[in-house]
């Protein structure tokens, strides 16, 4: 799955679009994938549940366009 994601996003830049937020053991990161000098082609948010200092669960939400 990771290999397919990296292959499909070749040439795109990943950027964090909003300051990451943490509440207890959950973190949220809003992000965008963009080609050079162009608007984002996909945006979304990742929610991570942290247990014992590592990511125990990761949920990705992709925004509709």
N, CA, C and O atoms as a DFTB+ gen file, in Angstrom:
260 C
 N C O
     1  1       0.823      -1.186       0.000
     2  2       0.000       0.000       0.000
     3  2       0.871       1.256       0.000
     4  3       0.601       2.187      -0.758
     5  1       1.901       1.298       0.828
     6  2       2.785       2.468       0.888
     7  2       3.499       2.652      -0.441
     8  3       3.635       3.778      -0.919
     9  1       3.953       1.565      -1.041
    10  2       4.638       1.654      -2.331
    11  2       3.717       2.236      -3.386
    12  3       4.141       3.082      -4.174
    13  1       2.455       1.797      -3.419
    14  2       1.488       2.326      -4.391
    15  2       1.252       3.809      -4.161
    16  3       1.160       4.578      -5.118
    17  1       1.155       4.216      -2.909
    18  2       0.947       5.632      -2.600
    19  2       2.122       6.467      -3.079
    20  3       1.929       7.520      -3.687
    21  1       3.333       6.008      -2.812
    22  2       4.519       6.753      -3.235
    23  2       4.636       6.802      -4.752
    24  3       5.029       7.830      -5.303
    25  1       4.306       5.721      -5.434
    26  2       4.352       5.683      -6.899
    27  2       3.322       6.640      -7.491
    28  3       3.627       7.386      -8.422
    29  1       2.101       6.621      -6.952
    30  2       1.033       7.481      -7.454
    31  2       1.292       8.961      -7.182
    32  3       0.745       9.817      -7.877
    33  1       2.112       9.272      -6.186
    34  2       2.349      10.668      -5.832
    35  2       3.719      11.167      -6.288
    36  3       4.187      12.205      -5.819
    37  1       4.361      10.435      -7.197
    38  2       5.663      10.862      -7.712
    39  2       5.544      12.256      -8.327
    40  3       4.622      12.519      -9.099
    41  1       6.479      13.149      -7.984
    42  2       6.463      14.502      -8.507
    43  2       5.634      15.470      -7.687
    44  3       5.633      16.669      -7.966
    45  1       4.928      14.972      -6.679
    46  2       4.119      15.832      -5.819
    47  2       4.877      16.127      -4.523
    48  3       5.671      15.311      -4.055
    49  1       4.621      17.287      -3.962
    50  2       5.231      17.670      -2.693
    51  2       4.194      17.581      -1.583
    52  3       3.051      18.005      -1.751
    53  1       4.604      17.026      -0.451
    54  2       3.761      16.931       0.732
    55  2       4.001      18.164       1.586
    56  3       5.148      18.540       1.827
    57  1       2.919      18.801       2.050
    58  2       3.075      19.930       2.963
    59  2       2.009      19.875       4.047
    60  3       0.877      19.455       3.806
    61  1       2.388      20.304       5.234
    62  2       1.453      20.426       6.346
    63  2       0.774      21.775       6.190
    64  3       1.450      22.796       6.061
    65  1      -0.563      21.795       6.201
    66  2      -1.304      23.023       5.896
    67  2      -1.820      23.763       7.123
    68  3      -2.140      24.949       7.044
    69  1      -1.902      23.079       8.242
    70  2      -2.365      23.683       9.498
    71  2      -1.451      23.158      10.601
    72  3      -1.010      22.010      10.563
    73  1      -1.177      23.998      11.565
    74  2      -0.353      23.572      12.697
    75  2      -0.898      22.258      13.273
    76  3      -2.083      22.185      13.597
    77  1      -0.056      21.214      13.409
    78  2      -0.533      19.957      13.996
    79  2      -1.095      20.196      15.405
    80  3      -0.614      21.067      16.129
    81  1      -2.099      19.429      15.781
    82  2      -2.740      19.569      17.088
    83  2      -2.705      18.236      17.823
    84  3      -2.820      17.169      17.219
    85  1      -2.543      18.321      19.143
    86  2      -2.524      17.127      19.982
    87  2      -3.524      17.330      21.115
    88  3      -3.566      18.385      21.748
    89  1      -4.320      16.306      21.354
    90  2      -5.268      16.321      22.460
    91  2      -5.173      14.961      23.142
    92  3      -5.651      13.959      22.610
    93  1      -4.567      14.932      24.298
    94  2      -4.362      13.657      24.991
    95  2      -3.450      12.754      24.188
    96  3      -2.302      13.102      23.913
    97  1      -3.961      11.594      23.811
    98  2      -3.146      10.645      23.043
    99  2      -3.516      10.608      21.557
   100  3      -3.222       9.633      20.865
   101  1      -4.165      11.679      21.066
   102  2      -4.556      11.762      19.654
   103  2      -3.920      12.999      19.021
   104  3      -3.951      14.087      19.596
   105  1      -3.347      12.822      17.840
   106  2      -2.750      13.933      17.093
   107  2      -3.444      14.074      15.749
   108  3      -3.873      13.088      15.149
   109  1      -3.550      15.335      15.278
   110  2      -4.177      15.607      13.985
   111  2      -3.204      16.413      13.136
   112  3      -2.602      17.381      13.602
   113  1      -3.060      15.994      11.877
   114  2      -2.226      16.722      10.920
   115  2      -3.031      16.934       9.645
   116  3      -3.530      15.978       9.052
   117  1      -3.155      18.188       9.227
   118  2      -3.801      18.516       7.952
   119  2      -2.692      18.690       6.914
   120  3      -1.654      19.289       7.199
   121  1      -2.919      18.166       5.714
   122  2      -1.848      18.135       4.723
   123  2      -2.392      18.349       3.313
   124  3      -3.601      18.334       3.081
   125  1      -1.453      18.548       2.374
   126  2      -1.785      18.692       0.951
   127  2      -0.676      18.067       0.122
   128  3       0.489      18.068       0.521
   129  1      -1.044      17.540      -1.024
   130  2      -0.088      17.073      -2.033
   131  2      -0.236      17.974      -3.246
   132  3      -1.337      18.151      -3.768
   133  1       0.879      18.544      -3.692
   134  2       0.833      19.521      -4.788
   135  2       1.958      19.278      -5.781
   136  3       3.060      18.893      -5.388
   137  1       1.691      19.501      -7.070
   138  2       2.772      19.522      -8.048
   139  2       3.541      20.842      -7.875
   140  3       3.027      21.774      -7.256
   141  1       4.753      20.931      -8.411
   142  2       5.528      22.168      -8.275
   143  2       4.757      23.374      -8.824
   144  3       4.217      23.333      -9.930
   145  1       4.717      24.430      -8.039
   146  2       4.110      25.704      -8.458
   147  2       2.666      25.584      -8.946
   148  3       2.267      26.256      -9.896
   149  1       1.897      24.735      -8.297
   150  2       0.495      24.549      -8.692
   151  2      -0.341      24.281      -7.438
   152  3       0.200      23.919      -6.394
   153  1      -1.652      24.459      -7.543
   154  2      -2.529      24.175      -6.396
   155  2      -2.511      22.688      -6.034
   156  3      -2.129      21.837      -6.837
   157  1      -2.928      22.408      -4.818
   158  2      -2.984      21.025      -4.334
   159  2      -3.919      20.181      -5.198
   160  3      -4.973      20.646      -5.631
   161  1      -3.525      18.959      -5.435
   162  2      -4.384      18.019      -6.160
   163  2      -5.162      17.141      -5.199
   164  3      -6.170      16.546      -5.578
   165  1      -4.699      17.054      -3.950
   166  2      -5.415      16.316      -2.915
   167  2      -5.044      16.910      -1.560
   168  3      -3.901      17.300      -1.322
   169  1      -6.048      16.968      -0.675
   170  2      -5.821      17.428       0.693
   171  2      -6.503      16.451       1.645
   172  3      -7.383      15.687       1.248
   173  1      -6.090      16.490       2.884
   174  2      -6.707      15.606       3.851
   175  2      -6.187      15.824       5.248
   176  3      -5.473      16.789       5.520
   177  1      -6.554      14.910       6.140
   178  2      -6.111      14.949       7.521
   179  2      -5.766      13.545       7.970
   180  3      -6.413      12.572       7.582
   181  1      -4.739      13.457       8.789
   182  2      -4.376      12.204       9.447
   183  2      -4.636      12.359      10.930
   184  3      -4.294      13.381      11.525
   185  1      -5.243      11.342      11.527
   186  2      -5.447      11.284      12.967
   187  2      -4.681      10.073      13.479
   188  3      -4.897       8.953      13.017
   189  1      -3.789      10.300      14.432
   190  2      -2.967       9.222      14.972
   191  2      -3.264       9.047      16.453
   192  3      -3.343      10.024      17.198
   193  1      -3.427       7.805      16.874
   194  2      -3.571       7.475      18.283
   195  2      -2.206       6.990      18.757
   196  3      -1.651       6.032      18.217
   197  1      -1.673       7.664      19.774
   198  2      -0.333       7.364      20.270
   199  2      -0.441       6.536      21.552
   200  3      -1.155       6.899      22.486
   201  1       0.284       5.418      21.574
   202  2       0.355       4.582      22.782
   203  2       1.807       4.205      23.017
   204  3       2.480       3.694      22.122
   205  1       2.278       4.458      24.212
   206  2       3.654       4.138      24.601
   207  2       4.668       4.786      23.665
   208  3       5.705       4.193      23.365
   209  1       4.373       6.005      23.201
   210  2       5.309       6.760      22.380
   211  2       5.350       6.378      20.916
   212  3       6.195       6.891      20.182
   213  1       4.467       5.495      20.457
   214  2       4.432       5.119      19.041
   215  2       2.994       5.226      18.520
   216  3       2.032       5.238      19.288
   217  1       2.885       5.302      17.213
   218  2       1.561       5.365      16.587
   219  2       0.936       3.977      16.653
   220  3       1.436       3.028      16.049
   221  1      -0.160       3.872      17.391
   222  2      -0.860       2.595      17.523
   223  2      -1.949       2.448      16.466
   224  3      -2.232       1.344      16.000
   225  1      -2.560       3.581      16.090
   226  2      -3.614       3.583      15.072
   227  2      -3.451       4.849      14.235
   228  3      -3.084       5.903      14.754
   229  1      -3.727       4.736      12.943
   230  2      -3.644       5.887      12.046
   231  2      -4.863       5.880      11.137
   232  3      -5.163       4.881      10.483
   233  1      -5.565       7.018      11.107
   234  2      -6.750       7.183      10.259
   235  2      -6.503       8.347       9.318
   236  3      -6.114       9.432       9.752
   237  1      -6.727       8.127       8.040
   238  2      -6.531       9.177       7.027
   239  2      -7.872       9.504       6.394
   240  3      -8.605       8.623       5.946
   241  1      -8.171      10.800       6.369
   242  2      -9.380      11.298       5.712
   243  2      -8.944      12.137       4.527
   244  3      -8.149      13.065       4.683
   245  1      -9.449      11.827       3.353
   246  2      -9.130      12.575       2.143
   247  2     -10.330      13.453       1.803
   248  3     -11.463      12.979       1.718
   249  1     -10.055      14.748       1.611
   250  2     -11.125      15.706       1.307
   251  2     -11.665      15.487      -0.096
   252  3     -10.922      15.130      -1.010
   253  1     -12.969      15.703      -0.260
   254  2     -13.592      15.625      -1.594
   255  2     -13.220      16.864      -2.382
   256  3     -13.031      17.937      -1.809
   257  1     -13.117      16.725      -3.661
   258  2     -12.782      17.846      -4.545
   259  2     -13.928      18.119      -5.468
   260  3     -13.851      19.027      -6.296
